[in-house]
């Protein structure tokens, strides 16, 4: 569990750094910020929804399977 928290924190730090770099490039008008930010937020929303579904499945199925064994 400790390793999973560490991996998750590194992934979140990477996301923050990537979004920061993209935002800075947009501020300096090197890239079109509107299209990139829309795609980033859409992608993050899809990942969030998928994570919620996976968490729900694990909490229902794994919890039920552990209760049935006891």
N, C-alpha and C positions, 0 to 999 in steps of 0.2 A: 504494500500500500504506500509506503514511503517513497519507493521508486516511481510509482505512478504520479504522485504529487509533484515530485521533482521534474519529471518529464512534462507534465502539464504546465508547470510554471515556465519552463524553458520555451515551450511552444507559444504560450501567451506573450512572453517577452519578445519572441521573434515576430509575432503578429504586430505588436505595438511598434517595434522598430521599422517594420516594412511600411505600415500605415503612416508613420511619421515621415519617412523618406519620401513616400509618394505625395504626401501633403506639402512638404517643402518644395518638391519639384513643381507642384501645381501652383504654389504661391509665386514662384519665380517664373511662371508661365513657360516652363520647359515642356510640360505635358498638359493635356486638356483634363482639368481636374473633375469636371462634372461627370464625364463618362466613366472615369476610373473610380471615383467615389461611389457612384451608383452601382457599379459592378462589385466593388468591395463589400458594400452593405448588403447587397442581394446575396452574395456568396456567404457572408457571415450569417445572414438570416437562415439560409438553407442549412448550413452546418449546425446552427442552434436548434432548428426544428428536428433535424435528424438525431442530434444528441438527446433531446427531450424524449423522443420516441424510443431510442435505445435504452435510456435510463428507466423509462416506464416498463419496458419489456423485462429488463434485468430485475427490477424491484418486484415485479409481480411474479415472474416465473421462478427466479432463483429463491425468493422468499418462500414461495409455495413448496418448492422441491425440498428445501431445508426443513420446513415444518412437517412435511409428510414423513421424513426419515426419523424424526424424533419421537 
